[in-house]
Amino acid sequence: MQSIQDYVHAKAKAAKEAYYQLAAATTAQKNAALLNVAELIKQHEDAILAANAEDLKAAEAKGLDAALLDRLKLTGNTIESMCEGLRQIAALPDPVGEMDEFRTRPNGLQIGKMRVPLGVIGIIYESRPNVTVDAAALCLKSGNACILRGGSEAFNSNTAIAKLITQALQVNGLPAAAVGFIEHTDREGVGTMLQSPDLIDVIIPRGGKNLVARISAEARVPVIKHLDGICHVYIDQAADKEKAINIAFNAKTSRYGTCNTMETLLIHQNRAQEILPVLAEKYTEKGVELRGCTRTLSILNNIKAATTEDWDTEYLAPILAIKIVDDMAEAIAHINTHGSHHTDSIVTESYTDAQTFLRLVDSASVMVNASTRFADGFEYGLGAEIGISTDKIHVRGPVGLQGLTSQKWVVLGNGQIRR
C-alpha cells in the first residue's frame, strides 16, 4: 500500500512536470479551461450542494463553531460567485510573459524584466470549498501548477469540485496534474508538503491561526501567509457622522467570520458621546456583544469591560471591542501595536488626517472612508484571490495573479561581448 508520503511526492512530481508543460500553454487555452470549469460547476450545482450538505452535517455533529460552519456552507449564491470569479479571471490580462522596465545600456544591450510563474504552489486550507476553485483558477491563469490540500471538514465538497476542474483541463488540452488535489485527510500529508522544497516552490495556507502558525514554524518551503485579521475602524475628530455610523456598522456586521471584519472600533474622544450611543443601539439590534474601555463604559450602559486581551483578539463572532482615544496619534499607535497588519480604515473629512493615517498605519490595506470588508481580491478587481498576505515579502495584501508571479531579468543583445 502506498504511504501518504509517497502519494504526496507523486502528486508533487506530476505537478512539477505539468508546470513545465504549462509554459507552452496559450492564454486562449487557459481561459477556455477556466470558462469550462464555470460551466461544469453550474451544470453540477446540485451535486456540489449535496456533497456540501454531507460535509455540513458531519461538521455540525463534530461541534464545529459557527464561524467555521459559515465558511464551509455553500449556497446557490456562493456557487454563482465562484463561477463569476472564474469568468473574471479569464477576462483579466495574462501576466505571464509581460516585459517592462527596459533600458538601453551604452553598449547597446537592452535590459529589462519578464514576468514568470512561481512554479508549483501548495495551498493548504480549511473549511472554504470556494478556495478549491479560486486557487486552481489563479494558479492556472498565472502559469503555475498547484497542489491543493483542503480540510477534512470540506472533503466531499472539495472532491466534487476538483473532479470538474480535472475534466476541464483535459478537455482543453492541458495537463490534468496541473491541479493536483490531495484525496487524503491524513495530517501527515501536510507535513510532507511542508518538507518538500525540491518539489514545491511556495506554500500558501488559508485557515485558522493554529494552522498558519504550524505551517510557518515547520515549513522548509517559502510561505505566503497571514495569521489573523484584527482589523480596525478609527472614527476621526473630522469624521462625517453618517459615514462613520454606516461604515462602522457594516465593517462589523456584514459578516462575522471573515478576516476583513472589524474587531476593534477606535473613536476620537470629541465624537464618542455623539456617535457611540447610536452605534450601540444598532449593534444591539444585531446581537453584537460590546466590550469597552473605561471611557466607553461611562457612555454606554450594560456593556462588558474590555480586557487587555480583547485588543489582541480576532473574534470571528458578533463581538466588538471599543476604545476611545485622545487623538489620531493614539489610534495609529494602538493599531500598529495590537493589529495584525491586515486592514485598517479611517473615517474623516480631513485630507491631512487621511494622508497621515495612510502613511503611518503599517498594514497591508489602509482605507479612507470605506468599510474594511472591501479588503479582498474580488472587490479589488483581481477577479479572485488566493489569500491575503500580511507579509512584506514577496507580496502584500490580496494575492491575485501578479502576486503568483515573479520577474526574471531579460537581456537583448546584437552580438555584444564583454571586454
Salt bridges, closest charged atoms under 4 A:
GLU45 OE1 - LYS42 NZ 3.16
ASP70 OD2 - ARG255 NH2 2.84
GLU80 OE1 - LYS42 NZ 3.64
GLU80 OE2 - ARG87 NH2 2.42
GLU84 OE1 - ARG87 NE 3.35
ASP94 OD2 - LYS30 NZ 2.86
GLU101 OE1 - LYS113 NZ 3.67
ASP201 OD2 - LYS16 NZ 3.30
GLU218 OE1 - ARG214 NE 3.18
ASP228 OD2 - LYS209 NZ 3.15
GLU263 OE1 - LYS252 NZ 2.70
GLU274 OE1 - ARG271 NE 2.94
GLU289 OE2 - ARG291 NE 2.65
GLU289 OE2 - LYS304 NZ 3.49
ASP310 OD1 - ARG291 NH1 2.84
ASP312 OD1 - HIS338 ND1 2.75
ASP326 OD1 - ARG295 NH2 2.95
GLU330 OE2 - LYS323 NZ 3.85
ASP344 OD1 - HIS232 ND1 2.78
GLU349 OE2 - LYS243 NZ 3.02
ASP362 OD2 - LYS392 NZ 3.27
ASP362 OD1 - ARG396 NH2 2.86
ASP391 OD1 - LYS225 NZ 3.09
